[in-house]
Amino acid sequence: MSHTEILRNFPHSAPDGYSYEVQDHNTRTVRIVLNHHCKYDYNLGKQVKTVWGFYNPKKKLYYAPINYDRVGDVVDIKNTTKYTAMPLMV
């Protein structure tokens, strides 16, 4: 499955001022990144990126991030937001 297909099938729409990007992570998963399009003084005007979460295209599973490089637990996409795959506390 291509990165374009993954984004096309992604259930969230990027918030205003943001966009999603898919990056190769390892042989099984891809990283879904949330790009911030506003400029931050602390970053000298460079674009800021945060990890939304991870996705396994073969198993069709989403994972919460532990950090930018580490895959966490499987999450139900219904318990995520357009900003993060970290599960909501209910």
Rosetta blueprint (number, residue, H / E / L):
1 M L
2 S L
3 H H
4 T H
5 E H
6 I H
7 L H
8 R H
9 N H
10 F L
11 P L
12 H L
13 S L
14 A L
15 P L
16 D L
17 G L
18 Y E
19 S E
20 Y E
21 E E
22 V E
23 Q E
24 D E
25 H L
26 N L
27 T L
28 R L
29 T L
30 V E
31 R E
32 I E
33 V E
34 L E
35 N E
36 H E
37 H L
38 C L
39 K L
40 Y L
41 D H
42 Y H
43 N H
44 L L
45 G L
46 K L
47 Q L
48 V E
49 K E
50 T E
51 V E
52 W E
53 G E
54 F E
55 Y E
56 N E
57 P L
58 K L
59 K L
60 K L
61 L E
62 Y E
63 Y E
64 A E
65 P E
66 I L
67 N L
68 Y L
69 D L
70 R L
71 V E
72 G E
73 D E
74 V E
75 V E
76 D L
77 I H
78 K H
79 N H
80 T L
81 T L
82 K L
83 Y L
84 T L
85 A L
86 M L
87 P L
88 L L
89 M L
90 V L
